[in-house]
């Protein structure tokens, strides 16, 4: 794990986190709590195509609407698909926290 991400994982044993085992957790945490520098670090681990696949696999659950809309534009995610993810009542609970 890149050392610059340590500050995002204060509640985990950072030295035990492994990209291969905790990929989704790490991606969620960086997108949810990280800044631009943290996202740049994430993109050293994850290609834009892999990040795009992450959004499709998770339907953007746990990611703020603002972040989803940014990556909609940055990764050319289909607008209606992102709108559907945001409207999904099962994912609203995450955004209301």
N, C-alpha and C positions, 0 to 999 in steps of 0.2 A: 504494500500500500504506500502511495506517495505521502511522505511526511507532511506536506502542506495541508492535507485533509484531516489531520489529527484533531484539530479544534472542533470539527463537526461531530466527532464520535466520543465526546466526553463521557457518555454513559455506557460505552463498550470498552472492552479490553482491546485497544487499537492494535497492539502487537499480535493479536490472535486473528484479526480480520484478514481474510484472504480473498483476493479478487475472484478466483475460480469458485469459491464456496459462497461468497456473500455479494455477488454482483448486483442483484436487484436491490438489496438493502443499501448498498453503497450508492447506487444510482439514485434511488429515492431520496436519500439523505442529502446528497449534494444538490439535487434539483429543488428540494423543499427548503433547505436551510442555508445553502451556500450562496456565495456571491459569484460575480463573473470570473474571478481568478480561480475559484473552486471548479466552476464549470469547464474552464480551459484545462485544468488538471484532469478532470474527468474525461475530457476528449483525448487525452493521451492514452487512456485505457480503453476507450470505446470509440469506434468510428461513427461518423454521422449516420451511416446506414444501420449500425447496431443500435444507436440511440433511437432511430426511427422505429426499428423493430420492437424495441422496449416499449415505446408508447402504444404500438398496436397490440402487443401481448398483454399489457396491463390496462389498456383503455384509459390511460392517464390517471388511474385511481391514486389518490394521495398527493397529487400534484395540483398546485393552485391554478385557478382559471387564467390568471395573468401569465404564469409560466407556460401553460399549455398553449395559449394564444401566441406567445412569442415563438415557441417551437413549431407551431403550425406554419408560421411564415418562414422560419429559418430552415426547416426540414421539408417544406412543401407537403405538409400533411393536408389531406382533404378537409376543407372548411366544414362541410356538413358532418363528416365523421367526428371532428373535434366538438362541434356543437352537440351532437348526439351523446358523446361521452360526458359533456358538462351537464346535459339535461337528465342523464340517467339517475333515477332516484336512489339507486344502490350506491352510487359514488358521491352523492351530495353529502352524505354523512361525513365524509372525509373533508370536504371543503368547508363544512359548517363548524369544524372544531376550532 
